[in-house]
Amino acid sequence: MVDIKEFTKMIVSEMNERYIKKGMISEYREIVKNNGSIFVGIGLKNKDVRDETLIYTQGLYDKYICEGITFDQCVREVCEQFDTHPVSRMRNFTRQCLVYDEVKDSLRVALRNTERNIERHDDCVCQKWQDLTVEVVIEVETEGECVGVMLCRNQLLKLWGVSPEEVYRRARENTIEKEGFCIISMDAIFREVMKGRDIDLPEDVEYDIQIPLYVLTNERRNGGSVVVSYDAVLRQAAQELNSSFYIIPSSIHEVLLCPFYEMNINDSLAIKKIVHEVNSSVLEPMEFLSDNIYFYNKDEEKITMF
């Protein structure tokens, strides 16, 4: 019996046979989340657009294994998703993008590694944050787990007659207003994972966690690392933790927070080494954020990078 990884790769191969002539490319993707869960999916790209849309295959794999639908039926179902997905309609959306008023509410910001995205950021609206880059994207559509985005390039600004500063400001406002942010303890994350596996844990159970960690992300927990670039979010996090804290990059989807009183300088150096090892051996390259860690001083409201 094939596992989900083999199953997904087989679909990718079949999809490329069918869609390459249409100017579309599909690629196998593995997304490693902070809780250790691995999500397998297919990244769909249109040759005219640099960004991709991710479609997860777990639900389809379950049908294939548990309900006995054929592989051809699985491929047809993915084809239907692709044909109705925003990337398949990207050319129409690109025409929509010519009018600023039609897309200004779809502007968002995302956090990316700077060094690995030099070419990507060469001609787009973005600003530096520490050693990272906050980029402006245009969200095409959200359908469950499927999110399509386009990078906001300078050529569009010329058509719109709008300044980069205005677009960046609007994107940041949209992001925090429409996606919000949340701070979740690792204990709560662990309970969510167990509940998803139909394992109920008593509320009074305590865990031997030497260093308590908190996840900072957006409400939909997708592309949420960018909320760390908001001063107001950092101030609120310091209030909730009642402490200065270390910021540990996990992926483009979230960062981890650790209260200052729980760590010393030796701990921080050890964690930086662990972050580097995880980034180089576990994390998918497209999910990589940074090998550095940061310290937020609650009293000074200032960030220092290690």
Secondary structure, DSSP 8 states (H G I E B T S, - for coil): ---HHHHHHHHHHHHHHHHGGGTEEEEEEEEE-TTS-EEEEEEEEETT-S-EEEEE-HHHHHIIIII---HHHHHHHHHHHHHHSGGGGHHHHHHHTTSHHHHGGGEEEEEEESGGGTTTTTTB-EEEETTEEEEEEEEEEEETTEEEEEE-BHHHHHHHT--HHHHHHHHHHHHHHHH--EEEEHHHHHHHHHHHTT----TT-----SS--EEEE-TT-SSGGGGGG-HHHHHHHHHHHTS-EEEEEEETTEEEEEEGGG--HHHHHHHHHHHHHHHHHTS-GGG---S--EEEETTTTEEEE-
